[in-house]
Amino acid sequence: MSVSEHPQPEDAPIGRFEFVALMAMLVATVAFSIDAMLPALPRIGAELTPDAVNRAQLVVASFLLGMGAGTFFTGPLSDSYGRKPVILVGAAIYILGALTAMIAPSLELMVAARILQGVGAAAARIVALAIIRDLYSGREMARLISFVMMVFTLVPAVAPLAGSGVIALTGWRGIFGIFILFTICTTLWMFLRLKEPLPVQRRRPFRPGALWGAVKEVLSFRTVRLSIAVQILCFTTLFSSISSIQQIFGVTFDRAESFPYWFFVIALMAGTGSFVNAALVMRLGMRRLISFALVVQIGLTAVVLALFLIGLPPGIDFAVYVAWQTTVFFQAALTLGNLNALAMEPLGHVAGMAASVVASIGTVGSVILTVPVGLSFGGTPIPLFTGVLVCVVAGTLLMRRLQKIEHYDS
């Protein structure tokens, strides 16, 4: 059955297919802003930090840090002032950050600009999901989010290809021009075609004290604290891999030119993880599926780390790394959504605020762990393997603790 065959809610201004495409493009702002930058990291390092080119990874981490911080505020602000105004302001902040990054003469200013970009992108990411919740509910809401995520998974696959094409034509600074153009198009599309989905009578006053109250309430549940901690570790495995992947391709394996094509294949293969999760989660449950994925990742990462420490023939080592990297992205699909759902289970009475708090803590916490893993790159993927192995072992132990607490509480 197609998306358009379902009846529209009375206040839906556009067709179902267009609505899904619009929401997907808003959410995709984050993935596009990260993955399209990856081919540019060697040139950014060579130009802005030639004495320590590895620091170019901070261009990715700083964006994630800004996004995590912005996530904390954008949800509550949209509850108070409406969805469209917050997206418009977020787009303006994002464009300002992109313009600053485009002309940045130093890595320090580039990092500051990327933080600003991340803050602006948080609005599109969080508020788009809130708009879906405004207009739809229950299984139909879940169905539409699934369609949005299906479209969204294509963006990480093609973003490095788009980025490398722009670099070839305009140089690495031209990527920020594409970011600006992308945001103008999606924001203008939203502004012209979508009615404000949150009427004035349903809005809530913005109270800074309520944010702090939500943080305290979210963290008062042991199960929520543990779920967020595991989420931080799983995000760290994903973000560390993304931060290091271009350097590993270029420095370790001398395949910088073909990196965008390999990334396309890896992302497409790993994208099937969302379908596998949807098929298994009802049968196995979120907790068992998360634990299974982490245990499997422990075994795979330990084996790959041992193989690289022993030494592999040229060509074989690259194939092993690509296969392992695919499993990391696949593991993220089996864990992150389920961990977010686990954290939200006891927080239905403050769902909107709690979603912002959980996402913000999870993202910022993982960035803090990702930076040292990424900066430890010394020409081989061994520091990445080690960091991921520590994270998945710790995540597995925390999941066992979580299951014991729930058993005792029941």
C-alpha positions, -999 to +999 in steps of 0.1 A: +000+000+000+015+034-010+019+063+013-008+083-004-035+058-001-043+067+035-068+095+043-053+128+052-059+145+086-080+176+083-051+200+089-026+183+066-019+208+039+001+186+015-001+151+002+013+122+022+041+115-002+052+151-003+050+153+035+072+123+040+098+137+015+098+171+032+103+156+067+130+133+054+149+162+039+147+182+071+159+153+092+186+146+066+202+180+072+223+164+100+236+134+080+243+156+049+262+181+071+284+154+085+290+129+057+295+154+029+324+169+049+343+136+051+361+139+017+372+174+026+390+165+059+425+159+044+424+193+026+411+211+057+438+196+077+465+205+052+453+241+049+442+250+085+462+227+107+492+214+087+513+205+118+486+182+131+463+172+102+445+147+125+428+176+142+407+181+111+384+154+127+372+181+151+352+195+122+329+165+126+329+163+164+322+200+168+291+198+146+279+169+167+286+189+199+265+218+187+237+195+175+236+179+210+235+212+227+208+226+204+187+195+208+182+203+245+164+236+236+148+232+202+120+208+213+108+229+242+111+261+222+089+247+194+063+237+220+061+274+230+066+293+198+054+269+171+072+245+148+078+266+118+093+297+136+119+275+153+129+257+121+132+291+104+154+305+132+174+272+132+180+276+095+192+311+099+217+300+126+228+271+104+234+294+074+254+318+096+276+290+108+281+277+072+290+312+059+315+316+088+330+282+081+333+290+044+357+319+051+373+306+083+411+313+082+418+290+112+407+256+125+396+273+158+371+295+139+361+266+117+353+245+149+333+274+163+314+278+131+306+241+129+293+242+165+269+270+154+259+249+124+251+220+146+229+241+169+209+252+138+206+217+124+192+205+157+160+224+149+154+206+117+162+172+132+140+175+164+111+197+152+105+176+121+098+146+143+075+168+165+056+178+134+049+142+125+037+137+161+014+167+158-003+155+127-004+117+132-005+092+160-002+056+169+007+031+142+002+056+114+028+079+131+052+050+134+045+040+097+053+076+085+085+077+106+095+045+090+090+060+055+110+091+066+138+069+079+139+049+046+144+081+026+168+094+052+191+063+049+199+072+013+214+106+023+245+092+042+252+070+012+253+097-014+266+126+007+304+118+004+299+114-034+282+148-035+309+163-013+337+150-035+320+163-066+318+198-051+354+197-040+365+188-075+346+218-090+350+245-063+374+234-037+365+222-001+350+256+009+324+252-017+308+224+003+294+251+027+277+268-002+259+235-009+249+233+027+234+268+025+216+260-008+202+227+007+189+245+038+174+273+019+155+249-004+142+227+024+132+256+046+115+275+018+097+242+009+085+239+044+075+275+047+055+276+015+038+242+017+033+233+053+007+250+076+018+256+112+009+222+128+009+234+164-020+258+170-016+286+196-041+270+220-019+239+223+014+258+230+030+258+264+050+287+279+087+283+277+101+281+313+139+275+317+132+260+351+111+233+335+142+222+315+162+217+347+132+199+362+130+176+333+167+168+335+163+159+372+132+138+365+148+120+336+179+111+356+159+100+387+151+067+370+179+041+372+168+024+341+168+057+322+203+065+334+216+032+323+199+033+289+214+068+283+248+055+293+246+026+269+233+050+242+264+072+247+287+042+242+268+031+211+269+066+197+306+067+204+312+036+183+293+052+154+308+087+157+343+075+162+340+054+130+327+083+110+353+107+123+382+083+114+369+066+083+383+090+057+417+090+072+418+053+074+408+050+037+433+077+027+463+072+050+461+035+060+449+021+027+458+048+002+422+048-012+412+084-007+400+088-043+376+058-041+364+065-005+331+081-015+322+050-036+331+026-008+312+047+017+282+045-006+283+007-006+289+004+031+260+028+039+236+010+017+245-024+031+243-011+067+210+006+059+193-028+059+198-029+097+167-008+102+146-034+084+162-062+104+155-044+136+119-038+126+115-075+118+132-088+150+123-063+178+088-076+182+100-112+185+131-107+206+123-075+225+145-044+227+167-055+256+177-089+241+183-074+207+205-046+220+225-071+241+228-096+212+241-068+189+267-057+214+279-092+222+283-099+185+302-067+180+325-076+209+335-108+191+339-093+157+359-063+170+382-085+191+389-108+162+396-079+138+418-062+164+438-094+169+442-098+131+455-063+126+479-066+156+493-099+140+494-084+106+474-091+074+484-092+038+477-061+017+443-062+002+430-087+028+434-061+056+413-036+036+385-061+030+385-070+067+383-034+077+354-026+052+335-057+065+340-046+101+330-010+094+298-022+079+290-042+111+295-011+132+269+009+112+246-022+112+250-024+150+240+012+153+207+004+135+200-024+160+208-005+192+203+033+190+166+034+183+158+007+208+179+024+235+161+056+229+128+037+233+140+021+265+150+054+280+116+069+271+096+040+286+089+055+320+087+091+308+055+092+288+041+119+310+069+143+299+077+127+265+085+158+245+108+174+271+123+140+279+131+133+243+152+165+241+170+157+273+178+121+264+190+130+229+210+159+241+228+140+268+234+110+246+249+131+218+271+154+239+283+125+261+294+105+230+312+135+215+333+138+247+343+101+242+347+103+204+373+131+203+401+113+221+394+081+200+396+101+168+427+121+177+445+089+187+447+079+150+483+072+141+481+056+107+463+024+115+427+016+126+440-001+157+431+028+180+396+028+165+392-009+170+404-006+206+380+023+214+350+005+199+359-027+218+360-008+251+327+008+243+308-024+234+322-043+263+312-015+287+278-013+270+272-051+274+280-049+311+256-020+316+229-038+297+233-068+321+230-043+350+199-028+335+183-062+331+191-071+367+175-039+380+144-044+360+142-080+372+144-069+409+120-040+404+094-064+388 
